[in-house]
């Protein structure tokens, strides 16, 4: 027996942007790196990095772990924000 498939009125996909993807975009911008450069370091294409950052795709388990390792390495290398100056009394 055939079943009918009903489509919703809004065919646009739901985009889910992982916290790692948001952090990656910030690290890339601070380091002036392209998506292609980060992709080469992780072992994926620049297109994959772009799709993760935009939320149109999410990485698989292995690539997610590579992404987390990359972020941990490069986020730790980023300089810590300067502490605000203390007021003298």
Secondary structure, 3 states (H helix, E strand, C coil): CCCCCCCCCCCCCCCCCCHHHHHHHHHHHHHCCCHHHHHHHHCCCHHHHHHHHHCCCCCCHHHHHHHHHHHHHHHHHCCCCCCCCCCCC
